[in-house]
């Protein structure tokens, strides 16, 4: 397919614009996907503001790693991925040889490639999906039960599913989620879907707290009220699972104190570069036999599991969409400071 398309092109910190660029050419095994919806991620905001170590200075890159589209050209030997197939794509693929990749953990490969970072992404009318993504199972044919709006949110939701697999959330757990931003709200939804007996969100902003209640939180408390929540909801025993979704060392420190005996603490959000690291109460970890873990991204298998959860309507992810914009509006959205009521921004590229 030849011609030109519109794309949100990043050219360095503070420099992003919608440009007219050539439609990508495909090679053996590749797919060309016409993007239907894309979603903006906090990573996109950070890249525009500060750059990214995976994008070398002077390199132009089409951003976007959360998207759903329709195959318009297929050179892949897979009948499920022919023209007209609607697909979502797990955006990270590894080298295939390292220990992480051999366990199916492409997201932990030290030499991973990523759509929207090392490869042009989905904030464009068309995106080339390289053959390696097809071979490694990153391209997921979608059920008709998944609307486009929901499909565009499978990727961020899959990172939350990965977190709860790592921390072992199960039916009957008492769960505390520190932070009720877009990702924190997804944690509320997933914890509830997994059968948590109690879900408490620790969040100081009322607008976010109200959304947490709507999505299944039993209560919302400010950070200074978290200790009272332990008494009220766990009879003083502590939470079985505590997930930190905000990049604050104070929140990470607080999480350990909220955990029950043999509780599991999950550090979902990393701290900004140059941050001071928290002073954790290691005696609490020792004497209460706590597990402290973390995750980044998700595997292709976790991405597929998440698509299944969305297909069976176990998660109302569309409730997280706070605004819908056109592609031409993307540069302004990514350049503006994030609002407290801003959750997921959906970009519409096809009706």
ABEGO torsion letter per residue (X at the ends): XBEBBBBBBBAEBGBBBBBBBBBBBBBBGBBBBBBABBBBBAAAAAAAAAEBAABBBGBBBBBEABBBBBBABBABBBAAABBGBBBBBBABBBAGABAAAAAGBAAABAABBBBGAABBBABBABBBBBAAAAAAGABBBBBAABBAAAAAAAAAAAAAAAAAAAAGBBBGBBBBBBEABAAAAAAAAAAAAAGBABBBBBBABAAAAAAAAAAGBABBBBAAAAAAAAAAAAGGAEBABBBBABBBAAAAAAAAAABBBGBBBBBABBBBBGBBBBBBBAAAAAAAGBBBBBBBEBBAAAAAAAAAAAAAGABBAAAABABBBBAAAAAAAAABBBBAABBBBBBBABX
